[in-house]
Amino acid sequence: MEMQRTIRSAALIKGIGLQTGKRVELKLRPAPPDRGIVFIRSDMPGDPEIRVCPQNLHSAFQRTALKRGRAEIHTVEHILAALSALYIDNVVIEINNVELPGLDGSAKEFVGVLRDAGLHMQDVPRNYIETEKPIICSDDKGTIQIIPDEHFKIEYFLDYDHKLLKEQWSDIILDGSEKSMDFFEREIAPARTFCLERDAMTLLKLGLGKGADFSNTLVINAEGPINNRFRFPDEPVRHKVLDLLGDLYVLGRHIKGRIVARKSGHKLNSIFIKRLKEESEKLLTKIA
Ligand SMILES: [Zn+2]
């Protein structure tokens, strides 16, 4: 039986929100079993709490956001990916602004800080999200599905109408072992946010991307990233795996199952998450 985990010691992360351009500070603290991943907006009156769960999922353009009452938190996907890959079940994150820091556009620093804080094994078994049958969700662009499996695995297929973003595929097995955490830290966590040059202008017009620059966002034109270089030849698909892992952890629980996605983004992921939660609850009531 796998036990729940939290961090061993408190940790601090500072930076600027990628979309809002606002300065922000995060204080991460260990939390007791079954507390889950909880954000606290320490800059708002009454320090409102926003638990990471599908009920608090809030639709936002090109990022993942959570909302409870008046309190919102934006761009949670990269820190959630790090927490998921390290199998951290419980942590309290105090945040003093509306958006997580963008850092270098990847999850590299989040993983580094969390691993430095250390993992603490708790004495309560972990509960998982699982399904009895496969589920598939699709929209006009892509698909995402789960196939029941003992393990948690993600496969992503990226295919844009762009020669540098064509037919890229990446996969990862996530089991919380040292080997799996090392693989994530080395191969997936450093993959940065990207967009096409033509989409960058749309984002700026919408008042987004205020904290973005050519170093934390790969702005890709016909030749490659403008004023930058890829960390991996297939960095974009690796970042898609990262975003998907983070989005899936909005479930607040780790998954047992094989996830296969093709061109899915935050919007389709959120539909899938809600469906997955329903199916998992059906299975639980059946067992009970
Ligand atoms: Zn991302």
Boltz pocket constraint, residues with backbone or C-beta under 6 A from the ligand:
constraints:
  - pocket:
      binder: B
      contacts: [[A, 77], [A, 78], [A, 105], [A, 193], [A, 239], [A, 242], [A, 243]]
      max_distance: 6.0
